[in-house]
Amino acid sequence: MALVKQKYFSGKRMLIVLTAAALLAACAPRIDIRGNLPDPDLLAELEIGALNKQQVEEMFGSPSSVSTFGSENWYYISERTETTAFYAPEVVDRKIVVISFNDKGVVRDFASLGLEDGRIIELVERKTPTAGHEITFLQQLFGNLGRFESSGDAPGAARVPGGK
């Protein structure tokens, strides 16, 4: 009887340990890495004034983003996030390599930026007023009653100009 009781308790303990391990594994953060970050060894070979856009693209690949206005800048962006259970993802690491070109398409400058170089942008919660008349839902629903003419034609019938 003592042997049977000991097996029962060791099986129960094993079940508790496995359940606890499964619960802890379920709460482990999911890590996502996104983006295109150039190899640091290749970045060390980047020479200002010596490489053009085509050579940079051959070395690093196409950029994540290109500047729209002003000077010609290429951005290589990479970001690592961690998501735990149902919480919103948290940015753990961000690296941005900015390569600037002059008007002839030759590398003018480059810089590496990190998460600490970012700035928080505060959103404005104002609403832009629109011109016109604001009406309620019921006014919209019943506003068209009595505005339609009956033509006497069958639904879907085509009207022929000059015809009856």
N, C-alpha and C positions, 0 to 999 in steps of 0.2 A: 504493500500500500504506500509506503514512503517513496518508493521508486516512481510510482505513477504520479504521486503528488508533486514530486520534484520536476518531472517532465512537463506537467501542466504549467507550473510556475515559470519554467524556462521558456516555454512556448509563448506564454502571456507576456513575459518581459521582451521577447524578441518582437512580438507584434507591436508593443508600445514603442520600442526603439525604431522600428521600420516606419511607423506612423509619424513619429517626430521627425525623422530624416526626410520623409516625403514632404511634410509641411514646411520645413526649413528650405528645401530645394525649390519649392513653389514660390517662395518669397525672394529668391535670388534675383538680382537685377538682370534685365535683358540689355545687352550692350549692342548698339548699332553704330557702325562707322560708315559715313557717307562722304562722298566727294572725291576730288582728285588733288592729291598733294604730291608735288615733285619730290624725287629722291634727294635727300640732303647732300649726298656726294655729287650728284649732277648739279645741284644748286651752287655748290662751291666752284664749279667750272664755269659758271655764267660770268662772262666778261663784259663790262660796260664798254660800249662803243665798238665791239668786235662782232657781235652776232645780230642777225636780222630776224624778222618775224618767222620766216620759214625755218631757219635753223633752230630757233627756240621751240617751235612747234614739233620739230623732229626730235628734240631732246626730251621735252616734257609732255608732249601730247597737246591736244586742244585745250584751251582754258575753260574753266567752269563758267566764267562770265567775262564780258568785254565792256569797257566803259561806253556809255551812250553819248555823253556830252563832253566837250572840252578835249583835253589831251588823250592820247591813245594809251590805255592801260589794259593789261590782261590780269585777271584774277584767277588764281588756283585756290580753291576753297575745300577744306576738309573739316568734318565735325564728328565728334564722338559723343553719343548720348547714352544715358542709362535710364531704363524704365523699370520701376519696381511695382509689381502687382498692377493695380488699376490707377496708380498716380500718373500725373502728366510727366512726359519725358524731361529729364534734367540734362542740360548741356554740361559735360564734364571737361571737354577740351575742344578748342577750335583753333585751326591754323589757317592763315591766309597768306599767300605769296602774291605780291603785287609787282608786276613787271611793267615798267613805263618805256614807251618807245618815242623817239623824236619824229619829226615830220618826214624823215626819209625811211622810217621803219627799222631803225637801228636801236638796240637797247640803250636807253638813257640812264635808267636807274632801276633798282629793285629793292624790295623791303619784305621782311617777314613780320607778320602781326599775329598776336595770340588772343586768347579770350580776355585777358586783362586790358587789351587795347580797345575793346568795344565800349560803346556808350549806350545807356538806357534811353530810349526815346519815349517820352510821355505822349500818349494819345489825347487828342482833344475830343471831348464828348459833346460838342455843340452840334445843333442841327441847323442846316441851311434852310431858311424860310423860302417857300415857293409862292409865286404869284398865283392868284386864282381863288376859287371858292372851295372851302373845305366842307364836305358833306358827310353825313353819318352813313352807317351801313344801311339803315332802313330807307334813307333818302335815295341811296344808290339802287336798292332793290326795287322800290316802287316808283322811281323817277320816270321810267319809260312807259308806264301805263297810259294808254290813250294817245300815244304819239305815232302809232302805226296806221297806215292806210290799208284798207282792204281793196285789192285790185279785182277781185272776182275770178281771177285765174286759178287754176288748179295749182297746188304746190309743185314747184319744180318745172312748171311749164315755161318755155322760152317765148319771149316777146319778139315779134318780128316788126321792124319799123315799117309804118305805113299799112300794116295789116290789122285785122280785127281780132 
